[in-house]
């Protein structure tokens, strides 16, 4: 699965926003049947999402965030025939993820568990290892509330849980996790700071709750022309070194490049959508 830069949440009971989001700048949209929809409207929202998905003629990837428990099972049964790109599993725990992943075997529908409880974070490695899981996400506002965390400006209080999810994903050899949502809509400078910090931690792409956030997130997760050129050059030099019987080479800036360090170059090109296929990939 090619990494995407931005995922925009859209309330599942607001069909007037679906088409606007589908033609907007986000790389993907997530139609939300969970927190954004009042309890009394969940059944109607489910039907609205299914109808809209069934009538689409193509476009960007559309995910659906489903509820937990019995409501989530009803959501999954309803939306699956409509062919979403994937489902986001709210308040994911290992047993729920395993059941959903098993139900989606052979459908081509991806699974992204949303870890929103301390127990889910502790179980992140087990969840990431469940066959069919594509990538993890963190529901940090629910997680912080349950753990009694009050996050400061640099969000250091969330560092441990973020790193745990990044390392769990890497250990399971699944895609990097998608960064959590931010409530910052007006302070886009802070949104940029936190998104860059999440990128450095190993998150790829970010979920957004408002269209105003998308341009910032897209810009941060779009490799620059210079980064792409340096990645291409490093890969070319490395392939030449391999052909000559060496697994180590210096790049044009004199830095040592080997199989371990070349992975970042592959990641840059993958995010740019131009990753090469080579024997050493």
N, C-alpha and C positions, 0 to 999 in steps of 0.2 A: 504493500500500500504506500503510495507516494505521500510524504508528509504534507500537511496543509498548514497554512499560517493562521487562519482565523475561523472560528465557529461562532455564529450568532444565534443566541437563544431567542425564540419567538413564542409567545404564549399560544398554546394550542386552542384557546377559545377566542383568538383574534384573527379570523381568516382574512380580514382586510389587509393584514400585514404580511401574509405568506408570500404573495407574488412580489411585493416590494422587496422583501428580503431575498427572494430567489434571484432577482435581477440586480441586487446590490453588490457591494464590493467584498463581502465576506466570501471566503473560499467554500464554506459549507454553512448550512443552517441546522439548528436543532429545534424541532417543534416540541414544545414542552407540555407534557400532560401532568407534570407533578406540581411543584410549588407555585408555579405561575397561574394555576387553574384552581378556583375555589371548589370545595368538595361537591357542592350542588351542581356544578357545571362539568364535572369530569366525564360523565357518560356522553354528554353532547359534544364535548371537545374531542373525545376519542373518535366519534363518528365524523366530525368535521375534518380531522386530520386524515383519516382513512379516505374520505371522499376526495380530498384535494390531492393526496398522493396518487390515488388511482387515476386521476385525470391529467396528470402531468405528462408532457411529451418529451421530457429530458431536462437537462440543466445541471446545476451544481449538485453535489451530494447533499441529501437531506436525511438527517438523523432524527430519531424520536426519543425523547427522554420519557421513560415509562416509570410508573409508580412502583413502590415496593409491595411485597405481600400479594394477597389475592387480587387486588386492583391491578397490580403489575402484570399478573398472569393474564387477566382479561385484556389489558392493553396489548400485550405481546401477541395473543391470539388474533386480535383484531387488525393490528398494523402489519403483521407479517405478510399476508397475501398482497398488500399494497406495494411491497417491494422497496422499503426504505434502504438507504445505504448502510445504516446500522442503527443499533439501539443503545442508548445510554441507560445503564441500570442504576436508578437512584438508590441511595442508602444500601449499597451493595455489601453483602456478606458472602463468604465462600459458598455456602449451600445454594443461595439464590443465583449466584453467578454460574455455578455448575449446571443447574437446571436450565437456565436460559441458554447457555452455550450449547447444551445437548439438544435443545429444541431447534436451534438454528443450524445444526450440522447439515451441510449440503445445500443450504439456501442462498449462500453468497452474502448474507446479511452479517455485518460485523458487530462485535460486542465491545462496549467500553464501560467497565464498571466505574462508578463514581463513589469514591471512598469518603464517607462522611462521619464516621465514628472512630473512636480510638481503637476499638477491636478490629475494625477493617484495616486501619493503618498497620497494626501489628501483624495482621494476616495478609499484608500486601504481597509478599513473595508467593504465598500459596494461591492467591487470587490471580496474580500475573501468570502463574504456571498452568492455569486451567486451559485445556485445549479450546481454541476458538476465540480467546481474548485477544483483541487487537492492540489496545493501549489503555492505560489507566488515566483517571482524572481524580482530583481531590475537591470535595465540597468543603472548602475551608471555613465558611461562616458557620455551618452546622457543627463542624469538627471543633472549632474554637469554642463555641458555646457549650458543647458537651464536656470539653476538657477544662473549661474555666480559664481559657487563654484570652488575654487582652493584648492585641497586637499593637506594637509601637510603629513609629514612622518607617523604620528600616525592616520591619516584619521579621526580625531575627527570632522571635518566639515560635515561628512556624518552620524554621530551618530544618529541624530534625525530621518532622513529618514529610516535608518536601523531599529531602534527600533519601529518606526511606523508600519513597515511591519511585524515585529515579533509579536507585540501586536495585530495587525489586524488579523493575522493568528490564534493566540490563541483565540481571541474573537469569531471567526467564527468556532472554533473547527475543523480546517483543519490541514493538516500536516505542520510542520515547514517550513519556506521558505528556498530555496537553496541559498547559498551565491553567490554574484556576481563575475564575471570574474575579473581577474587581468592581466595587461599587463606585469607583471614581469615574464620573462622567464629565464634570466641569474641569477638574484638575488633571489635565492631560499630561502635564509635565511629570506628575507623580506616577501616573499610569505608565509613562515611558520608562521611568526609573525602575519601577517594580517589574515591568516586563523584561527589561534588559537583565535584571538580576535573576529572574526565573530562567531566562535563556542560558545564562552562564552556569546555572545549577544543572542544566541538562533537559529542561522542558523544551519541547518543540511545538510551536503554535500556542494560541491562547483562546479560551472561550470568552466571549463578549456578551454583555447583557444590554448594550445600547449601540446603535449605529455609529455614534460619535467616537467610539473606541476603536473601530475597525481600522481606520487609516494608520493609526499609531502602531497597532499590532502588526499589520501587514508590512509596514516599513521596517520594523525591527527584524521580522523573520524573512525578509527578502534579501538574499545575499547580494552584496554590491558587485559591480562589474569587476572591480579589483580583486575581491575575494574569489569570484568565480575563476578569473584568469590565474590567480595564484594556485588555486586548487587543481585546475587543469594541468598547469605546468608541473606541480609536484607529482601528480599521478603519472604524467608522461616520463619524468625523470626516474620515478620508481620502477615503471615498467621496463625502461631501458636498462636499469641496474639489474633487475631480475633476469632479463634476457642475457645479460653478460655474466650471470652467475653470482650476483651479489644481492643480499637482502637489505643493504643499507646504502644511502646516498645522501649527499648534501644538496639542499635546494639552492636557488640562485642568491639567497641572502645568507648562505653559509650555515644554515641550520640543519641539524641531523634529521633525516627522514627514514623511518623504517615502517614495518607493517603496522605497528601499534599507532604511531603518530599519523600515518596516512589516512586513518579512519576519519579524522576530522575533515579531510579534503573530500572524501566520498560523501560525508554528511552534507557539506556545503552544496555539492552538485546535486544531491538528491533533493534538497529543499528547493533548488532552482529548477528542478525537473529535467536535468540533463545529465544524470549520473551515467557514466559509461559502463558497459558490460565488458569485463575483462577476466581472464583466468584467475587473477588474484583477488577479485572482488569478494 
